[in-house]
C-alpha cells in the first residue's frame, strides 16, 4: 500500500481516492461485518484481537451508534446496499431496546445480552445515538427515527444547559468545562441537520459551539487550544488546565472546515486552519513522527502516563484535517502535512495480515497492543477517515 499521497496532480488525487475507497470497502468494513455482528443477541462486538477473535463480550453503546451511523452513511452516499441497511436496522433495534435508561438517558456499557453495566455522567452516548438515528432516518426514509433523533438532541441540550442535572466532575472550587462537548455538538448537529425539520436549532448550536471553541478554548498567548478551561474560558495553571489533546482540537478543526465548505464561509476556513496550525505544532513529534496524545501547554511533564503514545484516532483526524485544509486554501504546507501524517499512520497502524488497523503504538511506532477494538475503538475513526477523504478527493460534498 502506497504511503505517499500525491495531492498535486489529478492522477495522484485519483490514486489516493482509490486507496481510501479500497481501504474502506475491501478491508475495514468487511473486517467489522465479518467479526462484529452478533447474530445471537443483536448489536455489534468490537472488543476483538487482531484476527477478529472475541476477547470481551461487553458492548459499548457509543460504538453501537457509531457503526449504525457508518452503515447508514455508506448506504446514502456510496450505494443502497440492502446488507448495510439491514445491519443498521438490526443494530438500532438492539440500541433502542437496551441502550436507554428509564430517565431517557443512555448507558455506556452493556453485557452481550444488553443488560446495563455502566452509565456515565457524560452525554456522548446520546450524541452518537442522535447521529445514528439521523443517519438511519436519511437512509431509510424513517420519520420515527428522525423525530427520535431530534428529541434525543433536545434532551442532550437540556442536560448540558441545566448544570445540576449532570454530576460535576470538579467541585466549584475550580470548575472546568471540556473541549469535547462543543466539538461533539458541532458534529451531532451537522448530522441531524441533514434530516431535521428544525434547521434553525441545528445551525444555532453549530454556531454556538464554534463560537465557544474560538472564545474560550483557543488561547493565543499559547497558540494552543486547551482541553479544559474554566467556565468562562479561564486558564488554570494546573495539570488539567494545562492539558492539550492535539487529536481533539484537530478533529474540531476539520468539523469547522466541513462547515466552512457547507456555508462557503471563508472566516470558518481561517478559524479551522488556525486551530490546525497551532495544534500541529504542538502535536507532531518532530523526532520520531506521529502525533503525541497529550502535551502540557507550558512544557511541563504531563500527568497521564500515555502522553507520548501514538493512538490511531488522532492520526485519522489529522489525515482528514490536512486534506480539507489543503483543498480549501491551496497552501502546499497542508499537502506536506497530509503526506507526513498519512505516511506515518499507514506505516504503523494497518494490519496487512488480518486487516483493519491496530490502535495503540509506543512513541517510536512499535505496537503496544494487538487489539483491533475495545469499548472505545471500533468501526468509526478509520472508516470515517477513509470515507471522508475518498469523498473529498472525488469532489463530493461532506455535509448536506
Buried (B, 14 or more C-beta within 10 A) or exposed (E): EEEEBBBEEEEBBEBBBBBBBBBBBEBBBEBBBEBBBBEEBBBBBBBBBBEBEBEBEBBBBBBBBBBBBBBBBBBBBBEEEEEBBEBBBBBBEBBEEBBBEEEEBBBBBBEBEBEBEEBBEBBBBBBBBBBBBBBBBBBBEBEEBBBBBBEBBEBBBEBBEEEEEBEEEEEEEEBBBBBBBBBBBBBBBBBBBBBBEEEEBBBEBBEBBBEBBBEBBBBEEBBBBBBBBBEEBEBBEEBBBBBBBBBBBBBBBBBBBBBBBBEEBEEBBBBBBBBBBBBBEBBBBEEEBBBBBBBBBEEEEBEBEBBBBBBBBBBBBBBBBBBBBBBBBEEEBBBEBBBBBBBBBBEBBBBEEBBBBBBBBBBEBEBBEBBBBBBBBBBBBBBBBBBBBBBBBEEEEBEE
